Amino acid sequence: MSAKAVDFTYSVTSYNAGSGDDAYLSNSIDDDGDGSTDESNEGNAANTDFDLPASTGSIAAVTNTTATSSSTQISYTHYVDKVDELDKYVELTVAVAVGESDGTVASNGTQTQII
């Protein structure tokens, strides 16, 4: 939490962020029904399946002395194109914007979000 606005960046760091049976490139299953297991790009989302309309944002300053947090929303679009429509698991990673000195990002794994 900060008494100043904090700028940040975010990006897709994995288009195949599933685990276990949902790790399409390494689960030894023919996930897309084409007769091959774990072939290149099997089950991956891609920029044709998933889009971030922006890559930067700002978390507003906390203006209430009783507030315990401040947050923002990150918008995305998942396109249904009927090609390899497995459940998609995309990983987003957040970082503090270049030159930002009023905030930090965790380094314990919570800086990523699987969606």
WOZI-V468785 format. One record per residue. N is the residue number from 0. PSI is psi in radians with two decimals (none if undefined). Layout:
<<N | PSI> <N | PSI>>
//
This chain:
<<0 | 2.49> <1 | 2.62> <2 | 0.10> <3 | 2.66> <4 | 2.53> <5 | 2.14> <6 | 2.53> <7 | 2.88> <8 | 2.78> <9 | 2.68> <10 | 2.84> <11 | 2.14> <12 | -0.18> <13 | 2.28> <14 | 0.02> <15 | 1.17> <16 | 0.20> <17 | 2.87> <18 | 2.85> <19 | -2.32> <20 | -0.30> <21 | 0.09> <22 | 1.44> <23 | -0.47> <24 | -0.10> <25 | 0.31> <26 | 0.06> <27 | 0.57> <28 | 2.51> <29 | 1.41> <30 | -0.57> <31 | 0.12> <32 | 0.46> <33 | 0.12> <34 | -0.11> <35 | 2.52> <36 | 2.42> <37 | 0.60> <38 | 2.89> <39 | 2.29> <40 | 0.18> <41 | 2.09> <42 | -0.09> <43 | 2.46> <44 | 2.89> <45 | -3.12> <46 | -0.25> <47 | -0.27> <48 | -0.45> <49 | 2.36> <50 | 2.36> <51 | 2.05> <52 | -0.19> <53 | 2.94> <54 | 0.14> <55 | 2.78> <56 | -3.12> <57 | 2.38> <58 | 2.15> <59 | 2.68> <60 | 2.58> <61 | 2.19> <62 | -0.11> <63 | 2.22> <64 | -0.23> <65 | -0.07> <66 | 2.50> <67 | -0.10> <68 | 2.90> <69 | 2.52> <70 | 3.03> <71 | 3.03> <72 | 2.57> <73 | 2.11> <74 | 2.57> <75 | 2.86> <76 | 2.30> <77 | 2.02> <78 | 2.35> <79 | 1.78> <80 | 0.11> <81 | 0.37> <82 | 2.05> <83 | 0.93> <84 | 1.03> <85 | 2.88> <86 | 2.32> <87 | 2.42> <88 | 1.86> <89 | 2.39> <90 | 2.21> <91 | 2.50> <92 | 2.35> <93 | 2.46> <94 | 2.69> <95 | 2.40> <96 | 2.63> <97 | 2.29> <98 | -0.12> <99 | 2.26> <100 | 0.07> <101 | 0.14> <102 | 2.95> <103 | 2.89> <104 | 2.46> <105 | 2.70> <106 | 0.37> <107 | 0.27> <108 | -0.29> <109 | -0.04> <110 | -0.09> <111 | 2.67> <112 | 2.24> <113 | 2.18> <114 | none>>
//
